[in-house]
Amino acid sequence: MSGLDWPALMRAGMAGLKLLPRDFWQLTPAELRLMLGEAAAPQPLSRHRLAALMQNFPDAPSPANKETKDD
């Protein structure tokens, strides 16, 4: 099983983008995603980007003697 929804991809490519079947089947998945506008979707946070964010915005240290009172 490929995990791709081929009927939906074919509808998007041939009905939505008006591609001829031969042109649809010559595309790579990356090219089809780009044509469908999915390349502009937010990308997952990478380890490098997370490390940069942690360096630029460190957590504030927690108070050493945290008092809790029920008033």
N, C-alpha and C positions, 0 to 999 in steps of 0.2 A: 504494500500500500504506500502511495507516494506522500500522502498528507496534504496534497494540494487539491483544492476544490476546482477541478478542471471545468465543470459546467459553468460555474460562476466566472472563472477567468475567461472562458471563451465568450460568454455573454458580454463581459466588460470590454474585451478586445474587439470582437466583431460587431456587436450591436452598439456598444457605447462609443468606442473609438472609431468605428466604421472601417476596421481593417479587413482586408481580404484574408481568407483562410490561410493562403500561402504566406502572407506577410506576418500573420499572427504566429504561425508555427516557426518562423525564422527568428523570432525574438528570443532573447534570453529572459529568464525571470526578472533579472535586474532591470533590463530595458523596459519590460512591461510595467514593472512597479514605477519606474520613472515616468512613463507615459500616463499612468493612472494617477500620478501626483502623490504617491506614497513615499517618495524619497524625501519629501519635506517633513515627514512625520518626525516627532521627537525621537531621538535615539536613546537607548538605555544608558544609564550612568556608568562610565568606565571606572576602573580602579584609579587610573591616573587623574581623572577629573575629580573623583571623590577625595583623593589625597590633596589635590590643590584646594578644594573647598574647605577641607579640614584645617589646612594650614592658614588660609585667609580668614576663616571664621571659626576660631577655636571655641570649644565649650567653655563657659565661665566656670571657674572652680567652685565646688559646692562648699558652703560654710562648714567649718570644722565642728562647731558646737551648735547643731541645729536644735533649737528648742521647739517643742510642740506643747501648746497649752490649749485646753478646752475652756474657753471663756463664755 
